[in-house]
């Protein structure tokens, strides 16, 4: 049985989590719940576990400060938080699991399902990336953690040339780096990168316009990327995409 600990200064949140976890996963064992983070920290140091549900905003010892006392860790974490949308993006860019309060059965099922599918040890670089993004949520992140089959790979967003769908996976094509196969759908990637100017030009393709070399009108419309790959542009988006790209090329953006 997978062993779980819950640390949250709000007792009703602990009760909700406990009830929902027991309801959706009878093979999980909750071995400790703590509204006092110091007590939870002491328990963690002497008891092996698989997964920690950890509140971020707690008095005296918040979630990040607690983790700093036990890094590096050999278990997984799902943060519970009431942070706003800007801070939530920091978790997504860092590829670190989180649950938004108030917690529902649907959200706990999704979180646990995602954890089961993508269990990979969180790296020190991911924690640092999360710290940086949380502390400056109003500033666009410059790096992103990408889950691969062997762990997490952190890349500079500016070095992403394009992304290509492969069913439930996505290929990343990068500047001066090997290509990566990521354990996320293109739809998930598009949501994360749309604020950085990336364009979904086709059902299977997301591109960084900064690396467009030319717009080709033949064959129904394609864009030529700097890596010499011709990317098809869907009929529904052709006019919109061409106008955006032509404007960028015209002004040298």
C-alpha positions in Angstrom: 0.0 0.0 0.0 1.2 3.5 -0.8 1.9 5.5 2.3 0.6 9.1 2.5 1.1 12.0 4.9 -1.0 15.2 5.0 0.2 18.5 6.4 -2.2 21.4 6.5 -2.9 24.0 9.2 -6.6 23.9 8.3 -8.2 20.9 10.0 -11.2 20.9 7.6 -8.8 20.6 4.6 -7.2 17.6 6.2 -10.6 16.0 6.8 -11.7 16.6 3.2 -8.4 15.2 1.8 -8.6 12.2 4.1 -12.2 11.4 3.1 -11.6 11.8 -0.6 -8.4 9.8 -0.7 -10.0 6.9 1.1 -13.0 7.1 -1.2 -11.1 7.0 -4.5 -8.1 4.9 -3.6 -8.6 2.0 -1.1 -5.0 0.9 -1.7 -3.6 4.1 -0.1 -2.7 4.2 3.6 -2.8 7.6 5.3 -0.1 7.1 8.0 -0.2 10.6 9.4 -2.1 13.9 9.4 -0.8 17.1 10.9 -2.1 20.6 11.4 1.2 21.6 13.0 3.9 21.6 10.4 6.7 21.2 12.9 5.1 18.0 14.1 4.7 16.8 10.6 8.3 17.5 9.8 9.5 15.5 12.8 7.2 12.6 11.7 8.5 12.6 8.1 12.1 12.4 9.3 11.5 9.0 11.0 8.8 7.5 8.8 9.1 6.4 5.2 6.3 7.5 2.8 5.4 7.6 -0.8 3.4 10.8 -1.2 3.1 14.0 0.9 0.1 16.4 0.5 1.6 19.7 1.7 -0.1 23.0 2.3 2.1 26.0 1.2 0.7 28.9 3.3 1.1 27.9 6.9 2.1 30.0 9.9 5.6 29.6 11.5 6.7 27.1 8.9 5.3 27.3 5.4 5.5 24.4 2.9 8.7 25.6 1.2 10.5 26.2 4.4 9.5 22.7 5.6 11.0 21.2 2.5 14.2 23.1 2.8 14.8 21.3 6.0 14.6 17.8 4.4 16.0 18.2 0.9 16.8 16.1 -1.0 13.7 14.0 -0.6 12.9 10.5 -1.7 9.1 10.8 -1.9 6.7 12.7 -4.0 4.7 15.8 -3.2 1.4 17.3 -4.2 1.1 20.9 -3.0 -2.3 22.1 -1.8 -2.8 25.8 -2.3 -5.2 28.7 -2.7 -2.7 30.7 -4.8 -3.9 32.8 -7.7 -3.6 31.9 -11.4 -0.1 33.6 -11.7 1.4 31.5 -9.0 -0.3 28.3 -10.3 1.6 28.8 -13.6 4.8 28.5 -11.6 3.9 25.0 -10.6 3.0 24.1 -14.2 6.3 25.5 -15.5 8.2 23.6 -12.9 6.3 20.3 -13.5 5.4 20.0 -9.8 2.1 18.6 -8.7 -0.5 20.8 -7.0 -4.2 20.9 -6.0 -6.2 24.0 -5.9 -8.4 24.7 -2.9 -11.3 24.0 -2.3 -10.4 20.4 -3.2 -13.1 18.3 -4.9 -13.4 14.6 -5.7 -12.8 15.4 -9.4 -9.6 17.3 -8.7 -8.2 14.6 -6.3 -8.9 11.9 -8.9 -7.1 13.9 -11.5 -4.1 14.7 -9.3 -3.6 11.1 -8.1 -4.0 9.7 -11.6 -1.4 12.1 -12.9 0.9 11.2 -10.1 0.5 7.5 -10.8 1.3 7.9 -14.5 4.2 10.3 -14.2 6.0 9.3 -11.0 9.5 10.8 -11.3 11.8 12.1 -8.7 11.6 15.9 -8.4 15.1 17.4 -9.0 16.8 20.2 -7.1 16.6 22.2 -10.3 12.8 21.9 -10.3 12.6 23.2 -6.7 14.8 26.1 -7.6 12.8 26.9 -10.7 9.6 26.8 -8.6 11.1 29.1 -6.0 12.1 31.6 -8.6 8.8 31.6 -10.3 6.7 31.8 -7.1 8.7 34.7 -5.8 8.2 36.6 -9.1 4.9 35.5 -10.4 4.3 38.7 -12.4 7.5 38.1 -14.4 7.3 35.6 -17.3 9.2 32.4 -16.6 12.3 31.9 -18.8 12.7 28.2 -18.2 10.3 25.2 -18.1 10.6 21.7 -16.7 9.6 19.0 -19.2 8.8 15.4 -18.1 10.5 12.7 -20.2 10.6 9.0 -19.8 13.8 9.2 -17.7 13.1 12.3 -15.6 12.7 16.0 -16.0 14.6 18.1 -18.5 14.7 21.9 -17.9 15.0 24.0 -21.0 15.1 27.7 -21.9 11.7 28.7 -23.4 13.5 30.9 -26.0 15.3 27.8 -27.3 12.1 25.9 -28.2 11.8 26.0 -32.0 8.6 23.9 -32.4 6.6 21.1 -30.8 5.0 18.2 -32.7 2.2 15.9 -31.4 2.7 12.2 -31.1 -0.7 11.0 -29.7 -0.4 11.6 -25.9 3.2 12.7 -26.2 4.9 15.7 -27.7 8.2 16.0 -29.5 10.2 19.2 -28.6 12.7 20.5 -31.2 15.3 22.7 -29.6 18.1 25.0 -30.6 21.5 23.2 -30.4 20.1 20.4 -28.2 18.8 16.9 -28.8 15.1 16.5 -29.5 12.9 15.5 -26.5 9.9 13.3 -26.2 7.7 14.8 -23.5 5.0 13.0 -21.5 2.4 15.7 -22.2 -0.2 16.3 -24.9 0.3 19.1 -27.4 -2.9 20.7 -26.0 -1.3 20.9 -22.5 1.9 22.3 -24.0 0.0 24.9 -26.0 -1.7 26.1 -22.8 1.6 26.6 -21.1 3.3 28.4 -24.0 0.6 30.5 -25.6 1.6 33.5 -23.6 5.1 33.4 -25.0 3.9 33.9 -28.6 3.8 30.2 -29.7 1.2 29.5 -32.4 -0.8 26.4 -32.9 -0.7 26.3 -36.7 -2.0 22.8 -37.1 -3.6 20.1 -35.1 -0.2 18.4 -34.7 2.1 21.4 -34.6 3.0 24.3 -32.3 5.7 26.7 -33.5 7.8 29.5 -32.1 7.3 32.4 -34.7 10.9 33.6 -33.9 12.2 30.7 -35.8 10.1 31.0 -38.9 12.3 31.4 -42.0 9.6 31.8 -44.7 5.9 31.5 -45.5 5.3 29.1 -48.4 2.1 29.5 -50.4 2.4 26.2 -52.4 0.8 23.0 -51.3 -2.0 24.7 -49.5 0.2 26.7 -47.2 3.2 25.9 -45.0 5.8 27.6 -42.9 9.5 26.9 -43.2 11.3 26.8 -39.9 15.0 27.5 -39.2 15.6 23.8 -38.8 14.5 23.3 -42.4 11.3 21.6 -41.5 8.1 22.6 -43.4 5.1 22.8 -41.1 1.6 22.6 -42.5 -0.9 25.3 -41.6 -4.5 24.2 -41.1 -7.1 25.6 -43.5 -9.1 27.1 -40.6 -6.2 29.1 -39.3 -4.4 29.9 -42.5 -5.4 33.5 -42.9 -5.0 34.3 -39.2 -1.6 32.6 -39.0 -0.3 34.1 -42.3 -1.3 37.6 -41.2 0.6 37.2 -37.9 3.7 35.7 -39.4 3.8 38.1 -42.4 3.6 41.0 -39.9 6.4 39.6 -37.8 8.6 38.9 -40.8 7.9 42.4 -42.2 9.0 44.2 -39.1 11.8 41.8 -38.3 10.4 40.6 -35.0 
